[in-house]
């Protein structure tokens, strides 16, 4: 499954490499795609909407409207609902069945760029306003604001133990305690903005940067173990 600036999504057969469906309906580039618990697909677009698609037929079953700027990130909550983050500074929680917006999460003062879900069901968002917010997915309230980055937060992932790792245009990554909001480690070494971060199966962290490198980090010590050039 892929989304493109050509305004479409495509579903591919991983064995043959053939495109099985081309999903059309968005009127601007597709920025993000996730899979719902029932197997359907949800996409977010520069056209300010999300679309829910039937993965078997390729048909759009619902269009979710409410954001007033581009939708840049979408995730699926543990209860099957959808959470989206937008350049309109907000997040929205949607009912995946009805398409109704249940909560609008406000508090960021600039674009929301990443929205992963914590293991306990809460939401964490990273923003160009240099902060991360931890949200209660039931009430829509911000429970904690994590401050420390000195430039835009571009990427966030959840560690296997429930902690949070964020990457920023300030060239660093930071590891946070999701309960207290305390910063446990500041990971330094990249010489340009950090744009993506993921967690390996063994719990280590891998980051990608505009300095043309990837780095693998020990999540316990915060030390860089390898630089991939």
C-alpha positions as CSV (number, residue, x, y, z in Angstrom):
1,X,0.0,0.0,0.0
2,X,1.4,3.4,-1.0
3,X,0.2,7.0,-1.2
4,X,1.5,9.6,-3.7
5,X,1.6,13.2,-4.6
6,X,-0.2,12.1,-7.8
7,X,-3.4,12.1,-5.5
8,X,-3.8,8.3,-5.5
9,X,-3.1,5.3,-3.3
10,X,-2.1,1.9,-4.7
11,X,-2.5,-1.5,-3.3
12,X,0.2,-3.9,-4.4
13,X,0.6,-7.6,-4.4
14,X,3.8,-8.2,-2.4
15,X,4.6,-11.5,-4.2
16,X,4.2,-10.4,-7.8
17,X,4.8,-6.7,-7.5
18,X,1.5,-6.0,-9.4
19,X,-0.8,-3.2,-8.6
20,X,-4.2,-4.6,-7.6
21,X,-6.1,-1.4,-7.0
22,X,-5.6,2.3,-7.7
23,X,-7.6,4.3,-5.2
24,X,-8.8,7.7,-6.4
25,X,-10.7,10.4,-4.7
26,X,-8.3,12.8,-3.0
27,X,-7.9,16.1,-4.8
28,X,-4.3,16.7,-3.7
29,X,-1.3,14.7,-2.7
30,X,-1.6,11.8,-0.2
31,X,0.6,12.4,2.8
32,X,0.0,9.5,5.1
33,X,-1.6,6.0,5.2
34,X,-2.5,3.5,7.9
35,X,-4.5,0.3,8.2
36,X,-7.5,0.0,10.4
37,X,-8.1,-2.9,12.7
38,X,-10.8,-4.3,10.4
39,X,-8.4,-4.2,7.4
40,X,-9.7,-1.1,5.8
41,X,-7.3,1.8,4.9
42,X,-7.3,5.4,6.0
43,X,-5.4,8.1,4.2
44,X,-4.7,11.8,4.9
45,X,-4.1,14.4,2.3
46,X,-3.0,17.9,1.4
47,X,-6.7,18.4,0.4
48,X,-7.5,18.6,4.2
49,X,-9.5,15.4,4.3
50,X,-9.1,11.8,5.3
51,X,-10.6,8.9,3.3
52,X,-11.5,5.5,4.6
53,X,-11.1,2.8,1.8
54,X,-12.3,-0.7,1.3
55,X,-9.1,-2.7,0.8
56,X,-10.9,-5.4,-1.2
57,X,-12.8,-3.2,-3.7
58,X,-10.7,0.0,-3.6
59,X,-13.8,2.1,-3.0
60,X,-13.8,5.1,-0.7
61,X,-16.4,4.4,2.0
62,X,-16.2,7.6,3.9
63,X,-14.5,11.1,3.7
64,X,-13.7,12.7,7.0
65,X,-13.8,16.5,6.9
66,X,-13.0,19.0,9.5
67,X,-9.3,19.9,9.3
68,X,-8.6,23.3,7.9
69,X,-5.2,22.6,6.5
70,X,-3.2,19.6,5.2
71,X,-3.4,16.3,7.1
72,X,0.2,15.2,7.6
73,X,-0.1,12.1,9.9
74,X,-2.7,9.5,10.7
75,X,-2.6,6.6,13.3
76,X,-5.0,4.0,14.6
77,X,-5.9,3.9,18.3
78,X,-6.0,0.7,20.3
79,X,-9.8,0.8,20.3
80,X,-9.9,1.2,16.5
81,X,-10.6,4.9,16.2
82,X,-8.5,7.2,14.1
83,X,-6.3,10.1,15.1
84,X,-5.0,12.6,12.6
85,X,-2.5,15.5,12.9
86,X,-2.6,18.6,10.7
87,X,-0.9,21.8,9.7
88,X,-3.9,23.5,11.2
89,X,-2.2,23.0,14.6
90,X,-4.8,20.4,15.8
91,X,-5.3,16.7,16.1
92,X,-8.7,15.1,15.6
93,X,-10.0,11.8,16.9
94,X,-12.5,10.1,14.5
95,X,-15.0,7.3,14.8
96,X,-13.8,4.8,12.1
97,X,-17.3,3.5,11.5
98,X,-19.4,6.7,11.3
99,X,-16.7,9.1,10.3
100,X,-17.7,11.5,13.1
101,X,-15.1,13.7,14.7
102,X,-15.3,12.9,18.4
103,X,-12.6,15.2,19.7
104,X,-10.5,18.2,18.4
105,X,-7.3,18.3,20.4
106,X,-6.0,21.8,20.7
107,X,-2.8,23.1,22.4
108,X,-0.1,23.2,19.9
109,X,0.9,26.6,18.5
110,X,2.2,25.3,15.1
111,X,1.8,22.4,12.7
112,X,1.5,18.9,14.0
113,X,4.0,16.7,12.2
114,X,3.8,13.2,13.9
115,X,1.2,11.3,15.9
116,X,2.1,7.9,17.3
117,X,0.1,6.0,19.9
118,X,1.5,4.9,23.2
119,X,1.2,1.3,24.4
120,X,-1.4,2.4,27.1
121,X,-3.6,4.0,24.4
122,X,-2.6,7.6,24.9
123,X,-1.5,9.8,22.0
124,X,1.8,11.6,21.6
125,X,2.2,14.4,19.1
126,X,5.2,16.3,17.9
127,X,5.0,19.8,16.5
128,X,6.9,22.5,14.7
129,X,6.3,24.5,17.9
130,X,9.2,22.5,19.4
131,X,7.1,20.5,21.9
132,X,5.5,17.1,22.3
133,X,2.1,16.7,23.9
134,X,0.7,13.5,25.5
135,X,-3.0,13.3,25.2
136,X,-5.8,11.3,26.8
137,X,-7.5,9.6,23.9
138,X,-10.8,9.3,25.9
139,X,-11.2,12.9,27.0
140,X,-9.1,14.6,24.4
141,X,-7.2,16.5,27.1
142,X,-3.4,17.2,27.1
143,X,-1.9,15.5,30.1
144,X,1.7,16.6,29.6
145,X,3.8,18.9,27.4
146,X,7.4,17.8,26.8
147,X,9.7,20.7,26.3
148,X,13.4,20.7,25.5
149,X,13.9,20.7,21.8
150,X,15.1,24.0,20.4
151,X,13.6,23.5,16.9
152,X,10.7,21.7,15.2
153,X,9.9,18.2,16.3
154,X,9.7,16.2,13.0
155,X,9.4,12.5,14.2
156,X,8.4,10.5,17.2
157,X,8.4,6.8,17.9
158,X,7.4,4.7,21.0
159,X,10.1,2.4,22.5
160,X,9.4,-1.1,23.5
161,X,9.3,-0.1,27.2
162,X,6.7,2.7,26.6
163,X,9.2,5.6,26.6
164,X,9.2,8.1,23.8
165,X,11.9,9.1,21.4
166,X,11.7,12.2,19.3
167,X,13.8,13.7,16.5
168,X,14.1,17.4,15.7
169,X,15.5,20.0,13.3
170,X,17.8,20.9,16.2
171,X,19.9,17.9,15.1
172,X,19.2,15.8,18.3
173,X,17.0,13.0,19.5
174,X,15.6,12.9,23.0
175,X,14.3,10.0,25.0
176,X,11.4,10.9,27.4
177,X,9.6,9.2,30.2
178,X,6.0,9.0,29.0
179,X,4.6,9.1,32.6
180,X,6.6,12.0,34.1
181,X,7.5,13.9,30.9
182,X,11.1,13.9,32.1
183,X,13.9,13.8,29.5
184,X,16.1,10.8,30.1
185,X,18.7,11.2,27.3
186,X,19.7,13.7,24.7
187,X,21.2,11.9,21.7
188,X,23.7,14.0,19.8
189,X,25.9,13.3,16.8
190,X,23.8,14.2,13.7
191,X,25.0,17.4,12.0
192,X,21.7,18.3,10.4
193,X,18.0,17.9,11.0
194,X,16.7,14.5,12.2
195,X,13.7,13.7,10.0
196,X,12.8,10.1,10.8
197,X,13.1,7.7,13.7
198,X,12.2,4.0,14.2
199,X,12.6,1.3,16.8
200,X,14.4,-1.9,16.0
201,X,13.1,-5.3,17.2
202,X,15.9,-5.5,19.8
203,X,14.8,-2.1,21.2
204,X,17.6,0.0,19.8
205,X,16.8,3.2,17.9
206,X,17.6,4.1,14.3
207,X,17.4,7.7,13.1
208,X,17.7,9.3,9.6
209,X,19.0,12.8,9.1
210,X,19.5,15.4,6.4
211,X,23.2,15.0,7.1
212,X,22.9,11.9,4.7
213,X,23.5,9.4,7.5
214,X,21.6,7.0,9.7
215,X,22.6,6.3,13.3
216,X,21.8,3.4,15.5
217,X,21.5,4.3,19.2
218,X,21.4,2.3,22.5
219,X,18.1,3.2,24.0
220,X,19.4,2.6,27.6
221,X,22.5,4.7,27.5
222,X,21.8,7.1,24.6
223,X,25.1,6.2,23.0
224,X,25.5,6.0,19.2
225,X,26.6,2.5,18.3
226,X,26.9,2.8,14.6
227,X,26.9,5.5,11.9
228,X,25.6,4.3,8.5
229,X,26.9,6.3,5.6
